[in-house]
Amino acid sequence: MLIMVGPLGGQCLIKTVSAVFMCIVLSAQTGHASSEIESELKIWLQDYDKNYTMLVRNTMLASWNYVTDMKNRTKKNEMMESKLQMSKFRREKAMEAEKMFPMNSITDPTLKRSLTAVEDIGISKTSDHQKIEQIANLENSMLKVYSTECYKIGGECKKLQPNGLQSIIAHNRNYEKLKDVWKGWRDVSGRKMRKDFTKWVKLSNEAIRENKDYKDLGESWRAVYGGGFIAKVEKLLEDIQPLYRLFHAYVRDKLIKKYGANHFKDNLIPAHLLGNMWAQDWGNIDDIVLPYKERLDVTGEMKRQKYSVKMMFKEAENFFTSIGLKNMTDLFWKNSVFEKLPDKEMVCHASAWDLMQKDDFRIKMCTEINMEDFVTIHHEMGHIQYYQQYEDQPSYFRNGANPGFHEAVGDTLALSVSTPEHLRKLNLSKEYKNSQEGEINFLMLIAMDKLVFVPFAYIMDKFRWNVFSGKISENEYTAKWWEYKCKYQGIRAPVQRTEEDFDPGAKMHIAGAVPYIRYFVSYVIQFQFHKALCDKINHKGPIHTCDIYEKKDAGNALADMLKLGASVSWEDALYNLTGTKEMDARPMLEYFKPLQDWLTKNTDNKTIGWNCDNVIKSYASSSSPSSWNQRISLKSVLLACIFYAFFSFY
């Protein structure tokens, strides 16, 4: 029996000549109908693209106006109204597309991808407009707390940035002072948004479940990465953890010599000693950690040469253009905000913006003159370059192949920018000399930025995924957060935490409801990108010495991938540049191989690892009513069981 499969997956069972004829006719008619639907869809998408582009432009502009002037109530209202209008438009168009263009009637893969992009709109798909407004208000409330709150020190109320609490964490070396600042920021930020976060989770989950597309918001966030994503991430983390644990042991030993062993119970590092408010990167404690005197003092050299913020941005642009990528536009230089606006409440967290109008790309940043911000500028300008490269794509494809791609572009170039050889070209490493000692110091600096960030990035979304799914209840936010921080990072809170606290909210991306696993993905694939670009220019030697500056072959290869935007799967985009469709930790491990060899020789194996037995457990350190009631309830049940068993026996 012969089986013919039609374009819609239907099957014709052929037993006679007449049946063959009828099957051919049916298949032809089906193909004709499919062709007509696809033609209609193309026209529909053109209209959608035009209107959606305009709405995104309005929303982005209103958001920009608000985050650069948060005291202005009118600007806040305009932002909220524009977001609601865009949400309404997307929902209406998604429902219209589902009715007009059944997915199984589309055979063209690009059109299928277009239709998916239009229909998968997250919480905007709910019909409850009031709920959407409530969610938006909660997000705005949390972000405002994060951006405007301050902690009083010596009579002065200091904000996080610029030159605020984060600067104290970065440069102060007094254990108690650091502890006070660390706790103070969490008291005025995370603790104040705990109730809003809980409400936001509940409403967001309700909204995403309404149309039965996803079980919870976490599943929606992960959808862009495809099936089996959690397992892939956990495998990557497993591959990287041995090197992280080795590095953790070395850094801990240095900190013990500085602060005393009594602070490092169970081999855990107190979170406030690592030079960063969130312990996400440790580069600010290089004066404690680096083993050799041979070091790069780029920040000091920039200040000696009287670098301005504008010079830092121009130098970053020069790197992009040297490899054949695009200049920043006139509108970029006109509209961007590079420094804290005087007398304005603004979101200082660095961000890049695509205003969805010809050449209108912007960066918002409260820049300080230091190496850390110099690298951040390259990161943000990488976003801008991506925007420019895919500008001609339709609006629904004007995005990264996946969110991690967007984060990886600038960081990939920064791997070249950070090399001693490149900094020598910029006249920022006059005294630095090539040596084994210098190489180890350099790799340690990069590890304190890149390697230590990987488990931190995983925790950020592992926590929220499990909150969304119900695995973590409201009564154990703090306990689970520090359980993960201990298990994966080997750090502990420097002061007692309870369920009245909400330490995750001390980080902008949780306050601002921004998915974070993109950064985990980025920190893996940027090393894949870097290795691929180094191969393009036939680099000889270790990949940590590779600098693609002025190498247009590398720039052209990168641009070819960036131009695709989200028009192809991230696996295909990755293959376009690297020749593989899999995320792979091996290029990162290859990059750090000389450091790993050095650490193995200079670290006592007995000191590797840590113990989480004494870390805060669920409900153990909480005074919140809900947690207390749960303990009372459990106690009552146990007493009742004992009472029943006793009298049953007699």
Secondary structure, DSSP 8 states (H G I E B T S, - for coil): -EEEE-TTS-EEEE-SHHHHHHHHHHHHHHHHHHHHHHHHHHHHHHHHHHHHHHHHHHHHHHHHHHHT-TT-HHHHHHHHHHHHHHHHHHHHHHHHHHHHS-GGG---HHHHHHHHHHH--GGGG-S-HHHHHHHHHHHHHHHHHHHH--EEETTEEE-STTTSHHHHHHH---HHHHHHHHHHHHHHTHHHHHHHHHHHHHHHHHHHHTTTS-SSHHHHHHGGG-TTHHHHHHHHHHHHHHHHHHHHHHHHHHHHHHH-GGG-GGG-EEGGGSSSTTSS--GGGHHHH--SS----HHHHHHHTT--HHHHHHHHHHHHHHTT-----HHHHHH-B-S--TT-----S-EEEE-SSTT-EEEE----SSHHHHHHHHHHHHHHHHHHHTTTS-GGG-S-SSHHHHHHHHHHHHHHHTSHHHHHHTT--TT---SHHHHHHHHHHHHHHTTTHHHHHHHHHHHHHHHHHTSS-GGGHHHHHHHHIIIII-EE-SS---TT--GGGGSHHHHTT---HHHHHHHHHHHHHHHHHHHHTT--S-GGG---TT-HHHHHHHHHHHTTTTSS-HHHHHHHHHS-SS--SHHHHHHTHHHHHHHHHHS-GGG-----TTS--TTTT---HHHHHHHHHHHHHHHHHHHHHHHHH-
